[in-house]
């Protein structure tokens, strides 16, 4: 029960920014797994079309998995590090402005809450109370949408990306190696299509999109990737390249 309004509270509702941030991480993980599925599936299907040697297929698959995971981790680390540097620069600027122009910053915070629909008097009171409690945190959240205690972590992002890619890549790698030779490509194709349908649906639901369209996009893209690499593998195998 909310004591200020007399209404029933809803603690299960995901209103917090932290929940939105976790959803973004989860969606990024699903997309990373999707990348691992498609890229590795295309690679191993192409090699399997050229040769039935399981050692060659395993070597290519593991090499692709390793290179892809490292590439994803490195790219995510650089991207998130750049974002974190920008966030820290903005926070440092805000802290400096609070020290040099406290009255101006208070007025600015008041205007922000007025723009959100509060009366001038209420907005001023809210701004004063938040400033008295923690001026830096109040301005960081209201002006920048940042929590100084929860900045993006590049190492966490890199590890999450690498793990997601690896988990996704293991599916086509196992699917191409475990069945008998004549069933390798059909089983891999079916497993990859099913996995992509699941990741596409999950990603769409996390982002509030249309699951059907998302599933069609990823399934068609994955099928096209495997068809192209299969054709290239067939040509390489026939020509003896």
N, C-alpha and C positions, 0 to 999 in steps of 0.2 A: 504493500500500500504506500502511495506517495503522500507523505504527511503534509506537503504544501498544497496539494490540490484535492486530496481525498479520493483520488482515482487509483485503480489497481495498476501496479507497475508490471512490466513485461521484461524480466531479466533475460529471457531466452532470445529476444529480438537482437539481431546483429547490427546495432547502431554505431558501435565504436569504430574509430579509424583503424585500430589494431586488427579488427576482424577483416576489414577490407584489405589491409596489407597482407594478412595471411591468405586470403583468397587469391590475391595477385601472385603470391609465391606458389600456391598450389596450381594455379592455371599455368604458370611458367614451367612448373615441373611436368605437367601433362604434355605441354608443347615440346619440352625437351625430350620426353620419352617418344613422342610422335616422330621427332627428327631422327632419333636413334633407330626406330623401326624402319622408316622409309629408306634412309641412306644405307643401312646395313643390308636390308632386304634387296635393294637394287644391286648392291655389290656382289652378294653371295649368289643371287640368281644369275647374274651375268657370268660369274666364274663357273657355276654349275652347268650352264649351257655350253660352255667351252670344254669342260673336262669333268670326268666322274671321279677323279682322284680326291678323296676326302681330305687328305693332308693339304692339298693346294687350296681347297675351299676353306678349311679351317684357318689356314695361314692368312688368307685374304680377309676373312671375316674378323679375325682377332686384330689384324692390322688396322682395318677400317674402324672397328670399335674403339681401339686405343687412340687412334688419331682423331676421331670424331669427339671423343670425350675430352681429350686435352684441348682441342680447338674450342669446344663449347665452354670449357672452364676458363680458358684464357680470355676469350671474348667477353664472357660475363664479368670476369674480374676487372678488366679494363673499363667496361661500360659502367659498372657499379662504383668503381673507384673514382671515375670522373664525376658521377652523380654525387658521391659523398663529398668530394672536394668542393663542389658547387654549394652543397648544403652547408658545409662548415664555413665557407666564405660568407654566405648570406647571414648565418648566425653570428659570426664575428662582427659583421657590419651592424646588425641589429643591436648587439651588446654595446658597441661603441656609441651608437646613436642614443641609447638609453642613458648612458653615462654623461653624454654631452648635452642632450636636449630632452630632459625628462618631461617637461611641460608639453612640448610639441608631441612627444610620443604618447602621452596620456590623451591629448586631444585627438590624435590619430586613432587610438584604440576606441575612443568614444564614437567617432565617426563610423568605424567598422560595425559596431553594434547597432548604431542608428540605421545603417544601411540594411541590417538584417531584420529591421522592423520594430526595434525598441524605441520608446519615446526618448527625447533628449535627456530627460531627467534620469530615467532608468538606465539608459546607456552609460551616462556619466557615472552613476553609482556602481554599475557592474565593472566598468573600467577601473575605477578607483579601488574597489575591493580586490580585483584580480591583480592589480599592480602592487597593492600592499602585500598580497600573499606571495606572488612570484612574478615580478614584472617581465623578466626575460622569457619565462615559459609562456606567459600569456600572449606576449607579442609574437613569439615564434609560432604559436599555434594559430592565432588570429590572422596574422599578416602573411606568414610563409607556409602554413599548413604542415609544420614540422614539430616533432617532439625531440628536443635536444638530447634526451636520454635513449632514443631509439632510432639512431641514424642507420642507414643501410650498411650492411656488412659485406664487403667485396669477397672475403674468404668464404663466408657462408653461401653467398650466391654462386661462387665458382664451384664449390663442392656439390651443392644441390644440383647444379646444371650437369656436372659430370656424372653424378649418380643417376639422374633421370635419364640421360642419354644412354648410359650403360645398361640400365634395366630394359629400356626399349630395344636396344640392339641385341640383347641376348635372345629375344624371342625368335627372330628370323634365323639367327645363327644356329640355335638348337633345332629349329624346324627343318633346316636344310641338311643337317648332319644325322639326325636320328632315324628318319625313315629309310626304307630300301631305295636304291638308286632310282628306280622307275617312278617312285612316289615323291621324290625330293621336291621338285618344283611345284606340283599340284598342292602338296601339303603346306609348303611355305606360302604359296599364294593365298590359300584359304585362311591360314593362321594370321597372316598379315592383314588381310581384308577385315577379319573379325576384330583384331586388335585396334586397327585404325578406326573402325566404326565405334568402338568403345571410347577411345581417346577423343575422337571428334565430338561425341555426345557429351562426355564429361566436361570438356573444354567449353562447349556452348552453354551448358547449364550453369557452369561457374561464372561465365561472363554475361549471362542473361540473354544469350542469342537463340537463334532458331536451331535446335538440334538436327533437324532433318537436312537443312542446307549445309551445316557444318560437316555432318557425316558424309554427304555426297562429295563435298570438296576434297576431304582428306582421302576418301576411298578412291575417287577417280585419280587424284594425284599419285597415290601410292601404286595403283594399278598401271598407270602410264609409266612411272619410273621403272617398275619391274619389266614391263613389256619392252621398253627401249633397251635396257641393259641385257635382257634375254636375247634380243635380236642381235646386239653387238657381240655377245658371247657366242652365239651360233655362228656368226660370220667368222669370228676369230678361230673357232674350233674347226670349221670346214676348211679355212684357208691355211690352217696350221701355224698361225701367228703366235 
